[in-house]
Amino acid sequence: MSTIKFLGGCGEVGRSAVAVDSLVLDYGIKPSSPPEFPLEYTPKAIIVSHAHLDHVGFAPNLMYYDPRVYLTPPSIDLARVLLYDSLNVMQPPPFSKKELRQFESNCNEIGYNEPIEIADFEVEFFNAGHVPGSAIVHLRNEISVLYSGDIKLEETRLLEKADTSFPESDILIIESTYYGVEHPNRKELEKKFVESVIDTVERGGHAIIPAFAVGRTQEVLMILESYGITPYVDGLGKDVFKILERHPDYIKDPKALRKAFKNAEWVEWKKREDVLREPAVIVTTAGMLNGGPAIFYISRVYDDPKSRLLITGYQVEGTNGDMALKHRMINLGTRVVKLKMEVEQYDFSAHADDKQLKEFVKIAVDKGAEVVFTMHGEKCDEFASWIRENLGVDAFAPKNGEIFVV
């Protein structure tokens, strides 16, 4: 018998955290205003599916209990960069510098398809296809649990699709981010995006493209390079590229990635004003506009109707990006302003859409999963209902704090 406790990420996107006996799977933050955090727990070990802050952003807060932390090699390096950045940016800081240093020293590498014993479980990682180093996690002792983390069952310019060769499992815990949503055709979306970028520059405006540091910045630069566009790149995405160069085995086409970054103009903070002197394309963090150089650039062009803000990812409710899309307003830190620049959104999602989520569940059920838990999304109840009605297994959309004995 095992106990599963859902600590965060239920019925929401953000602060993902699930405890399975003495293991914690992810321990993130929700980048709302103010930020939200998972429930407390005392783990022997933490398994991090990938380096996005909604999955790892609060893990240093657990270092009081001295747990071992297990991630893929790229995720260790990426988490370090993102966590130090959040320590500097978030007020109040979510953890101390001492806790972050201990987190670093407690990290252990696991590659894909390399089973390892952790706290009475055999643990194995499989490529999740979400961001470089992202993992589907398989746990096995008396029962077996498959934790999807964030998945994508379609290859992109940056990554191969998720690996579904995982073993049979009794229980599946799956993300639900885009349940009920079908992603647009990728090639058509890229073409439409590039046309908007070119049009913005040709009419004398600035194309500001906020992008997540891990995955999205690299993907967008590869798209632009393939169409012969030379953008500026600013923010943490530059540091992430340097990390990914050290982990070519986790990238689909390392040469294409290197070419895209070589093609781009790297911006140092002293040169940001210079970038805006002429029409330009600027790819920069933060992807949800809660900080980063993006705020600087927008503060200079928000009232220019020739310029465009091209949002490229999911926007959590309450973030600056969400406010820009819904209300054409943005918080610049010292003031909230109305956006006269155009605002567009392009669904370059690194998550599975409705069809892919259903496909993943079917694969897991065919391999023996008898109980499914849906989380990490706003339509978890609907997804669980679909699973019960169409696949004939027990499915639940747990609430934060709920405990299940299996």
VOPAGU-2260 file (C-alpha; in pm, 1 decimal, decimal comma):
REM VOPAGU-2260
SITE   aa  ch    i         X         Y         Z
SITE  MET   A    0       0,0       0,0       0,0
SITE  SER   A    1     120,6     349,5     -85,5
SITE  THR   A    2      -6,3     694,8       0,1
SITE  ILE   A    3     -35,3     964,7    -264,7
SITE  LYS   A    4     -86,3    1322,6    -144,5
SITE  PHE   A    5    -145,1    1607,2    -387,8
SITE  LEU   A    6      44,1    1909,5    -255,8
SITE  GLY   A    7     -21,5    2153,7    -541,1
SITE  GLY   A    8    -106,8    2188,9    -908,4
SITE  CYS   A    9    -459,4    2048,7    -881,0
SITE  GLY   A   10    -718,7    2228,4   -1092,8
SITE  GLU   A   11    -455,4    2489,9   -1176,7
SITE  VAL   A   12    -134,3    2544,7   -1368,8
SITE  GLY   A   13     148,9    2614,5   -1128,0
SITE  ARG   A   14     303,5    2487,0    -800,7
SITE  SER   A   15     301,4    2124,2    -917,7
SITE  ALA   A   16     383,9    1888,6    -630,6
SITE  VAL   A   17     282,3    1528,9    -554,8
SITE  ALA   A   18     400,9    1310,6    -266,6
SITE  VAL   A   19     419,4     933,0    -313,2
SITE  ASP   A   20     512,4     789,6      26,9
SITE  SER   A   21     847,9     951,4     112,5
SITE  LEU   A   22     913,2    1082,8    -240,1
SITE  VAL   A   23     803,9    1422,0    -370,2
SITE  LEU   A   24     748,7    1457,4    -744,8
SITE  ASP   A   25     816,7    1823,1    -832,5
SITE  TYR   A   26     780,8    2117,3    -593,4
SITE  GLY   A   27     709,6    2434,5    -786,9
SITE  ILE   A   28     565,3    2781,4    -754,2
SITE  LYS   A   29     263,9    2943,3    -916,5
SITE  PRO   A   30     374,7    3271,3   -1079,2
SITE  SER   A   31      56,8    3457,9    -989,2
SITE  SER   A   32      48,5    3786,8    -801,8
SITE  PRO   A   33     123,0    3717,0    -522,1
SITE  PRO   A   34     298,3    3383,6    -592,4
SITE  GLU   A   35     143,5    3065,9    -451,4
SITE  PHE   A   36     328,0    2765,5    -311,5
SITE  PRO   A   37     260,6    2394,9    -249,6
SITE  LEU   A   38     163,6    2243,9      84,1
SITE  GLU   A   39     443,6    2146,6     321,0
SITE  TYR   A   40     586,7    1795,5     325,7
SITE  THR   A   41     882,8    1603,4     472,7
SITE  PRO   A   42    1043,6    1403,6     189,8
SITE  LYS   A   43    1340,8    1169,0     180,7
SITE  ALA   A   44    1393,9    1256,8    -183,7
SITE  ILE   A   45    1267,1    1499,3    -448,6
SITE  ILE   A   46    1231,3    1397,4    -811,5
SITE  VAL   A   47    1213,5    1692,8   -1050,5
SITE  SER   A   48    1054,5    1626,5   -1389,4
SITE  HIS   A   49    1203,0    1938,8   -1549,2
SITE  ALA   A   50    1350,6    2278,8   -1473,5
SITE  HIS   A   51    1051,2    2510,6   -1518,4
SITE  LEU   A   52     979,3    2705,4   -1200,5
SITE  ASP   A   53     623,0    2575,2   -1173,5
SITE  HIS   A   54     784,8    2234,4   -1113,2
SITE  VAL   A   55    1109,9    2313,9    -929,7
SITE  GLY   A   56    1075,1    2674,0    -810,1
SITE  PHE   A   57    1007,1    2599,3    -441,5
SITE  ALA   A   58    1222,6    2285,7    -402,0
SITE  PRO   A   59    1505,1    2468,0    -216,7
SITE  ASN   A   60    1249,7    2545,8      54,4
SITE  LEU   A   61    1254,7    2172,9     147,8
SITE  MET   A   62    1629,4    2161,4     217,6
SITE  TYR   A   63    1568,4    2178,6     594,3
SITE  TYR   A   64    1491,0    1804,6     566,5
SITE  ASP   A   65    1808,8    1736,9     363,0
SITE  PRO   A   66    1643,8    1531,0      85,6
SITE  ARG   A   67    1838,6    1403,7    -213,9
SITE  VAL   A   68    1724,0    1567,6    -540,2
SITE  TYR   A   69    1713,9    1377,8    -870,6
SITE  LEU   A   70    1703,9    1539,2   -1216,8
SITE  THR   A   71    1840,4    1487,5   -1566,7
SITE  PRO   A   72    2182,2    1646,8   -1636,2
SITE  PRO   A   73    2039,7    1945,3   -1831,4
SITE  SER   A   74    1772,0    2001,3   -1567,2
SITE  ILE   A   75    2035,1    2038,5   -1294,3
SITE  ASP   A   76    2214,2    2314,5   -1485,5
SITE  LEU   A   77    1891,6    2481,8   -1600,1
SITE  ALA   A   78    1734,5    2472,6   -1254,0
SITE  ARG   A   79    2043,3    2637,8   -1107,6
SITE  VAL   A   80    2017,7    2933,5   -1347,9
SITE  LEU   A   81    1641,6    2979,1   -1308,0
SITE  LEU   A   82    1644,6    2942,7    -928,9
SITE  TYR   A   83    1923,0    3198,2    -881,7
SITE  ASP   A   84    1730,8    3433,9   -1108,5
SITE  SER   A   85    1408,7    3389,7    -908,7
SITE  LEU   A   86    1602,2    3449,3    -586,2
SITE  ASN   A   87    1712,6    3785,8    -725,1
SITE  VAL   A   88    1379,8    3881,0    -883,9
SITE  MET   A   89    1105,4    3762,3    -646,2
SITE  GLN   A   90    1015,6    3975,5    -345,7
SITE  PRO   A   91    1014,4    3841,0     -86,1
SITE  PRO   A   92    1256,4    3566,6    -195,4
SITE  PRO   A   93    1091,9    3220,5    -186,5
SITE  PHE   A   94    1400,6    3065,7     -23,3
SITE  SER   A   95    1740,7    3169,8     107,7
SITE  LYS   A   96    2074,7    3162,7     -70,8
SITE  LYS   A   97    2188,1    2901,8     182,5
SITE  GLU   A   98    1892,8    2678,0      92,3
SITE  LEU   A   99    1970,0    2718,5    -277,2
SITE  ARG   A  100    2334,2    2622,0    -224,1
SITE  GLN   A  101    2222,7    2311,8     -35,1
SITE  PHE   A  102    1979,6    2229,5    -315,9
SITE  GLU   A  103    2272,0    2241,9    -560,2
SITE  SER   A  104    2486,0    2012,7    -346,0
SITE  ASN   A  105    2197,1    1765,6    -300,1
SITE  CYS   A  106    2133,1    1727,1    -675,5
SITE  ASN   A  107    2198,1    1392,1    -842,6
SITE  GLU   A  108    2191,2    1313,0   -1215,9
SITE  ILE   A  109    1964,7    1055,2   -1378,5
SITE  GLY   A  110    1973,3    1004,5   -1753,8
SITE  TYR   A  111    1687,7     867,1   -1959,4
SITE  ASN   A  112    1629,4     489,8   -1945,2
SITE  GLU   A  113    1863,9     441,7   -1648,4
SITE  PRO   A  114    1671,9     273,1   -1360,5
SITE  ILE   A  115    1791,7     369,6   -1012,0
SITE  GLU   A  116    1686,4     285,4    -654,8
SITE  ILE   A  117    1552,7     584,3    -459,9
SITE  ALA   A  118    1378,4     557,6    -120,0
SITE  ASP   A  119    1245,5     202,6    -173,2
SITE  PHE   A  120    1136,7     274,7    -531,7
SITE  GLU   A  121    1292,0     180,9    -862,5
SITE  VAL   A  122    1284,1     508,1   -1057,4
SITE  GLU   A  123    1328,1     549,8   -1431,6
SITE  PHE   A  124    1313,4     860,4   -1653,5
SITE  PHE   A  125    1182,2     877,2   -2010,6
SITE  ASN   A  126    1200,5    1172,4   -2251,1
SITE  ALA   A  127     887,5    1387,1   -2207,7
SITE  GLY   A  128     935,0    1599,7   -2522,6
SITE  HIS   A  129     844,3    1917,8   -2331,5
SITE  VAL   A  130    1171,4    2106,8   -2281,2
SITE  PRO   A  131    1534,7    1990,7   -2291,6
SITE  GLY   A  132    1588,2    1738,8   -2013,9
SITE  SER   A  133    1219,1    1700,7   -1927,7
SITE  ALA   A  134    1124,0    1358,0   -1796,4
SITE  ILE   A  135     828,9    1125,0   -1760,5
SITE  VAL   A  136     885,7     951,7   -1424,8
SITE  HIS   A  137     813,5     582,9   -1360,2
SITE  LEU   A  138     814,2     460,6    -997,6
SITE  ARG   A  139     794,7      96,0    -897,7
SITE  ASN   A  140     780,0     -95,5    -569,2
SITE  GLU   A  141     469,4    -292,2    -461,4
SITE  ILE   A  142     274,2     -67,2    -697,1
SITE  SER   A  143     391,7     126,0   -1001,4
SITE  VAL   A  144     316,3     492,5   -1066,3
SITE  LEU   A  145     365,9     683,0   -1391,8
SITE  TYR   A  146     396,0    1061,1   -1353,8
SITE  SER   A  147     375,0    1241,6   -1686,1
SITE  GLY   A  148     520,6    1573,3   -1576,9
SITE  ASP   A  149     466,1    1799,2   -1878,7
SITE  ILE   A  150     457,4    1611,4   -2209,2
SITE  LYS   A  151     441,3    1667,6   -2584,2
SITE  LEU   A  152     374,8    1379,6   -2824,8
SITE  GLU   A  153     485,1    1573,3   -3133,2
SITE  GLU   A  154     836,7    1665,0   -3238,2
SITE  THR   A  155     935,5    2030,2   -3266,3
SITE  ARG   A  156    1239,0    2201,8   -3415,6
SITE  LEU   A  157    1409,6    2168,2   -3077,1
SITE  LEU   A  158    1304,2    1827,0   -2943,3
SITE  GLU   A  159    1198,4    1475,2   -3029,2
SITE  LYS   A  160     846,9    1376,7   -2921,1
SITE  ALA   A  161     782,4    1206,4   -2586,7
SITE  ASP   A  162     903,7     849,8   -2541,7
SITE  THR   A  163     606,3     625,4   -2460,1
SITE  SER   A  164     806,9     303,9   -2420,2
SITE  PHE   A  165     768,2     323,6   -2040,9
SITE  PRO   A  166     676,9       1,1   -1853,2
SITE  GLU   A  167     328,5     -95,3   -1742,5
SITE  SER   A  168     192,1     101,9   -1447,9
SITE  ASP   A  169     -89,5      64,6   -1196,7
SITE  ILE   A  170    -146,4     437,8   -1155,8
SITE  LEU   A  171    -110,6     732,4   -1394,2
SITE  ILE   A  172     -77,7    1095,5   -1284,0
SITE  ILE   A  173    -114,9    1314,5   -1592,6
SITE  GLU   A  174    -108,3    1682,6   -1681,7
SITE  SER   A  175    -425,6    1836,7   -1828,1
SITE  THR   A  176    -307,8    2179,8   -1945,1
SITE  TYR   A  177    -463,3    2172,5   -2292,1
SITE  TYR   A  178    -745,4    1923,4   -2243,4
SITE  GLY   A  179   -1027,2    2029,4   -2479,1
SITE  VAL   A  180    -791,4    2235,8   -2696,7
SITE  GLU   A  181    -647,9    2138,1   -3034,2
SITE  HIS   A  182    -316,7    2298,5   -3123,0
SITE  PRO   A  183    -299,0    2457,8   -3469,9
SITE  ASN   A  184     -87,8    2305,7   -3746,1
SITE  ARG   A  185     271,0    2392,9   -3653,5
SITE  LYS   A  186     394,0    2487,7   -4002,0
SITE  GLU   A  187      93,5    2711,0   -4068,2
SITE  LEU   A  188     134,8    2873,3   -3726,3
SITE  GLU   A  189     503,4    2942,4   -3789,5
SITE  LYS   A  190     420,4    3101,7   -4126,0
SITE  LYS   A  191     152,5    3326,3   -3973,6
SITE  PHE   A  192     387,5    3426,0   -3689,8
SITE  VAL   A  193     673,8    3512,5   -3924,7
SITE  GLU   A  194     443,2    3713,9   -4151,8
SITE  SER   A  195     336,4    3924,0   -3851,5
SITE  VAL   A  196     698,2    3976,5   -3744,8
SITE  ILE   A  197     799,7    4091,5   -4094,1
SITE  ASP   A  198     494,8    4317,7   -4126,1
SITE  THR   A  199     574,7    4482,6   -3791,3
SITE  VAL   A  200     928,3    4572,5   -3893,5
SITE  GLU   A  201     831,5    4681,8   -4244,9
SITE  ARG   A  202     580,2    4932,1   -4106,8
SITE  GLY   A  203     845,2    5078,2   -3875,8
SITE  GLY   A  204     756,9    4905,5   -3549,6
SITE  HIS   A  205     925,1    4676,3   -3299,4
SITE  ALA   A  206     826,4    4310,2   -3271,1
SITE  ILE   A  207     863,6    4225,2   -2901,8
SITE  ILE   A  208     851,7    3846,6   -2853,9
SITE  PRO   A  209     841,8    3739,7   -2487,7
SITE  ALA   A  210     957,7    3379,3   -2455,3
SITE  PHE   A  211    1031,2    3135,7   -2174,3
SITE  ALA   A  212    1405,1    3102,5   -2113,6
SITE  VAL   A  213    1398,8    2722,2   -2135,0
SITE  GLY   A  214    1271,0    2581,1   -2462,4
SITE  ARG   A  215    1067,0    2865,1   -2608,7
SITE  THR   A  216    1347,8    3115,9   -2668,3
SITE  GLN   A  217    1545,3    2847,4   -2851,4
SITE  GLU   A  218    1245,0    2730,5   -3055,4
SITE  VAL   A  219    1151,7    3085,5   -3161,4
SITE  LEU   A  220    1508,1    3167,9   -3266,7
SITE  MET   A  221    1520,6    2849,5   -3475,3
SITE  ILE   A  222    1194,4    2946,2   -3646,7
SITE  LEU   A  223    1314,0    3299,6   -3723,3
SITE  GLU   A  224    1651,2    3178,5   -3852,7
SITE  SER   A  225    1482,9    2930,6   -4086,9
SITE  TYR   A  226    1295,5    3223,0   -4246,0
SITE  GLY   A  227    1606,8    3437,8   -4279,3
SITE  ILE   A  228    1519,6    3680,7   -3997,6
SITE  THR   A  229    1797,0    3809,9   -3770,9
SITE  PRO   A  230    1650,3    3895,8   -3429,1
SITE  TYR   A  231    1799,8    4041,3   -3115,1
SITE  VAL   A  232    1799,7    3803,6   -2817,7
SITE  ASP   A  233    1802,4    3921,1   -2456,3
SITE  GLY   A  234    1745,3    3774,4   -2112,7
SITE  LEU   A  235    1801,9    3434,5   -1955,7
SITE  GLY   A  236    1750,8    3252,4   -2285,3
SITE  LYS   A  237    2113,3    3334,2   -2369,1
SITE  ASP   A  238    2239,7    3158,2   -2055,8
SITE  VAL   A  239    2014,4    2861,8   -2129,5
SITE  PHE   A  240    2168,0    2825,7   -2477,3
SITE  LYS   A  241    2515,8    2802,2   -2323,5
SITE  ILE   A  242    2388,3    2522,2   -2099,1
SITE  LEU   A  243    2223,3    2333,1   -2383,8
SITE  GLU   A  244    2547,9    2342,8   -2581,6
SITE  ARG   A  245    2691,1    2121,8   -2306,1
SITE  HIS   A  246    2407,8    1868,2   -2342,2
SITE  PRO   A  247    2373,1    1798,7   -2716,6
SITE  ASP   A  248    2226,5    1451,7   -2654,7
SITE  TYR   A  249    1910,2    1616,2   -2521,4
SITE  ILE   A  250    1852,6    1827,3   -2835,7
SITE  LYS   A  251    1710,3    1701,0   -3165,5
SITE  ASP   A  252    1942,4    1906,5   -3388,0
SITE  PRO   A  253    2228,0    2074,0   -3195,6
SITE  LYS   A  254    2375,6    2219,3   -3516,9
SITE  ALA   A  255    2049,4    2395,5   -3606,5
SITE  LEU   A  256    2024,4    2537,3   -3253,8
SITE  ARG   A  257    2382,4    2663,7   -3268,3
SITE  LYS   A  258    2316,4    2821,5   -3608,3
SITE  ALA   A  259    2005,7    3000,6   -3477,0
SITE  PHE   A  260    2194,0    3158,1   -3186,1
SITE  LYS   A  261    2490,6    3248,1   -3405,1
SITE  ASN   A  262    2246,0    3422,6   -3639,4
SITE  ALA   A  263    2091,4    3628,8   -3356,5
SITE  GLU   A  264    2233,1    3952,6   -3216,5
SITE  TRP   A  265    2299,1    3912,7   -2842,1
SITE  VAL   A  266    2204,5    4217,2   -2636,2
SITE  GLU   A  267    2382,3    4332,1   -2320,1
SITE  TRP   A  268    2185,0    4553,6   -2082,0
SITE  LYS   A  269    2391,6    4863,6   -2165,7
SITE  LYS   A  270    2290,6    4834,9   -2532,4
SITE  ARG   A  271    1913,3    4796,6   -2489,8
SITE  GLU   A  272    1834,0    5157,9   -2575,7
SITE  ASP   A  273    2041,3    5126,1   -2893,8
SITE  VAL   A  274    1835,2    4825,7   -3008,2
SITE  LEU   A  275    1523,4    5043,4   -3013,1
SITE  ARG   A  276    1666,4    5314,6   -3239,0
SITE  GLU   A  277    1555,2    5125,4   -3551,7
SITE  PRO   A  278    1268,6    4881,2   -3622,6
SITE  ALA   A  279    1372,4    4543,5   -3481,9
SITE  VAL   A  280    1272,5    4193,1   -3375,4
SITE  ILE   A  281    1349,0    4124,2   -3007,6
SITE  VAL   A  282    1316,7    3782,0   -2842,8
SITE  THR   A  283    1342,3    3815,4   -2466,1
SITE  THR   A  284    1238,5    3681,0   -2128,9
SITE  ALA   A  285    1015,7    3665,3   -1930,3
SITE  GLY   A  286     761,9    3449,8   -2113,0
SITE  MET   A  287     470,8    3560,0   -1892,6
SITE  LEU   A  288     602,5    3918,1   -1869,9
SITE  ASN   A  289     648,8    3902,8   -1492,4
SITE  GLY   A  290     986,5    4073,9   -1507,7
SITE  GLY   A  291    1287,1    4032,7   -1733,9
SITE  PRO   A  292    1413,3    4262,8   -2011,1
SITE  ALA   A  293    1074,4    4233,7   -2185,7
SITE  ILE   A  294     937,3    4490,5   -1940,5
SITE  PHE   A  295    1209,9    4738,4   -2036,0
SITE  TYR   A  296    1136,8    4706,6   -2407,9
SITE  ILE   A  297     760,0    4728,9   -2360,9
SITE  SER   A  298     801,8    5038,1   -2141,8
SITE  ARG   A  299     959,3    5211,3   -2442,6
SITE  VAL   A  300     711,6    5107,3   -2714,3
SITE  TYR   A  301     379,4    5031,0   -2539,3
SITE  ASP   A  302     217,5    5343,9   -2685,5
SITE  ASP   A  303     339,4    5280,6   -3042,6
SITE  PRO   A  304      57,1    5137,0   -3258,2
SITE  LYS   A  305     313,6    5027,3   -3520,4
SITE  SER   A  306     475,5    4786,6   -3272,0
SITE  ARG   A  307     351,3    4440,9   -3173,4
SITE  LEU   A  308     370,1    4221,6   -2865,8
SITE  LEU   A  309     376,5    3861,6   -2992,2
SITE  ILE   A  310     307,8    3628,5   -2698,9
SITE  THR   A  311     429,9    3274,4   -2763,2
SITE  GLY   A  312     318,5    3068,9   -2464,4
SITE  TYR   A  313      63,5    2983,5   -2198,6
SITE  GLN   A  314     -19,1    3273,3   -1966,0
SITE  VAL   A  315    -114,3    3184,8   -1608,9
SITE  GLU   A  316    -408,3    3382,5   -1473,1
SITE  GLY   A  317    -291,9    3691,5   -1285,8
SITE  THR   A  318      36,6    3730,3   -1474,1
SITE  ASN   A  319     130,6    4036,1   -1678,2
SITE  GLY   A  320      93,5    3835,0   -1998,0
SITE  ASP   A  321    -257,4    3731,4   -1900,6
SITE  MET   A  322    -347,4    4095,5   -1829,4
SITE  ALA   A  323    -201,7    4205,3   -2164,4
SITE  LEU   A  324    -411,9    3951,3   -2353,7
SITE  LYS   A  325    -738,0    4006,6   -2166,7
SITE  HIS   A  326    -729,0    4378,6   -2094,3
SITE  ARG   A  327    -446,5    4524,2   -2308,1
SITE  MET   A  328    -290,9    4653,1   -1986,3
SITE  ILE   A  329      49,9    4582,7   -1835,9
SITE  ASN   A  330     223,0    4651,7   -1505,1
SITE  LEU   A  331     562,6    4807,9   -1572,2
SITE  GLY   A  332     660,1    4798,6   -1205,7
SITE  THR   A  333     612,7    5167,7   -1134,2
SITE  ARG   A  334     282,2    5208,6   -1319,3
SITE  VAL   A  335      11,4    5020,7   -1505,9
SITE  VAL   A  336     -30,9    5134,7   -1866,7
SITE  LYS   A  337    -272,0    5080,5   -2154,4
SITE  LEU   A  338    -110,6    4907,2   -2452,0
SITE  LYS   A  339    -145,3    5090,6   -2781,8
SITE  MET   A  340      89,3    4841,7   -2947,8
SITE  GLU   A  341     -91,1    4542,7   -3096,5
SITE  VAL   A  342    -107,1    4223,5   -2889,5
SITE  GLU   A  343    -112,9    3878,7   -3052,8
SITE  GLN   A  344     -79,6    3525,1   -2920,8
SITE  TYR   A  345      74,9    3227,7   -3100,2
SITE  ASP   A  346      23,4    2879,0   -2960,1
SITE  PHE   A  347     380,7    2745,7   -2978,8
SITE  SER   A  348     294,9    2515,8   -2693,6
SITE  ALA   A  349     538,2    2262,9   -2551,3
SITE  HIS   A  350     242,4    2072,3   -2402,2
SITE  ALA   A  351      28,4    1791,9   -2541,3
SITE  ASP   A  352    -306,1    1905,6   -2680,0
SITE  ASP   A  353    -640,6    1728,8   -2634,0
SITE  LYS   A  354    -567,9    1457,0   -2889,8
SITE  GLN   A  355    -220,9    1385,3   -2752,6
SITE  LEU   A  356    -337,5    1376,9   -2389,4
SITE  LYS   A  357    -602,9    1119,4   -2477,6
SITE  GLU   A  358    -347,7     919,6   -2674,9
SITE  PHE   A  359    -108,2     917,2   -2378,6
SITE  VAL   A  360    -377,9     798,8   -2136,9
SITE  LYS   A  361    -481,7     522,6   -2377,1
SITE  ILE   A  362    -122,0     401,7   -2398,8
SITE  ALA   A  363     -91,6     395,4   -2018,4
SITE  VAL   A  364    -427,4     218,2   -1975,6
SITE  ASP   A  365    -330,9     -38,2   -2239,7
SITE  LYS   A  366     -20,2    -100,8   -2028,4
SITE  GLY   A  367    -228,1    -173,2   -1719,2
SITE  ALA   A  368    -311,3     159,7   -1553,6
SITE  GLU   A  369    -630,1     111,3   -1350,0
SITE  VAL   A  370    -641,4     450,0   -1175,7
SITE  VAL   A  371    -575,2     789,8   -1335,9
SITE  PHE   A  372    -531,4    1124,8   -1159,7
SITE  THR   A  373    -560,4    1444,5   -1365,9
SITE  MET   A  374    -381,7    1763,6   -1256,7
SITE  HIS   A  375    -188,8    2065,1   -1392,7
SITE  GLY   A  376    -480,6    2224,2   -1578,8
SITE  GLU   A  377    -808,8    2407,2   -1548,1
SITE  LYS   A  378   -1024,2    2126,2   -1692,9
SITE  CYS   A  379    -908,5    1835,7   -1478,7
SITE  ASP   A  380   -1265,1    1734,8   -1384,6
SITE  GLU   A  381   -1372,0    1717,3   -1749,7
SITE  PHE   A  382   -1062,4    1515,4   -1841,5
SITE  ALA   A  383   -1124,2    1268,3   -1558,1
SITE  SER   A  384   -1487,6    1229,2   -1669,1
SITE  TRP   A  385   -1377,6    1156,1   -2026,5
SITE  ILE   A  386   -1135,0     890,4   -1903,3
SITE  ARG   A  387   -1400,7     717,6   -1691,3
SITE  GLU   A  388   -1659,7     724,1   -1968,1
SITE  ASN   A  389   -1434,7     624,5   -2258,3
SITE  LEU   A  390   -1162,1     404,8   -2110,9
SITE  GLY   A  391   -1349,1     233,2   -1829,1
SITE  VAL   A  392   -1096,1     294,3   -1552,2
SITE  ASP   A  393   -1118,5     494,1   -1230,7
SITE  ALA   A  394   -1020,0     856,7   -1283,1
SITE  PHE   A  395   -1007,5    1141,8   -1033,4
SITE  ALA   A  396    -937,5    1514,0   -1042,2
SITE  PRO   A  397    -794,2    1559,5    -690,6
SITE  LYS   A  398    -791,9    1880,9    -491,9
SITE  ASN   A  399    -480,4    2025,2    -330,7
SITE  GLY   A  400    -431,8    1847,5       1,3
SITE  GLU   A  401    -626,3    1533,2     -93,2
SITE  ILE   A  402    -479,3    1198,3       8,2
SITE  PHE   A  403    -533,2     862,7    -164,3
SITE  VAL   A  404    -426,3     523,7     -28,9
SITE  VAL   A  405    -360,1     278,7    -313,2
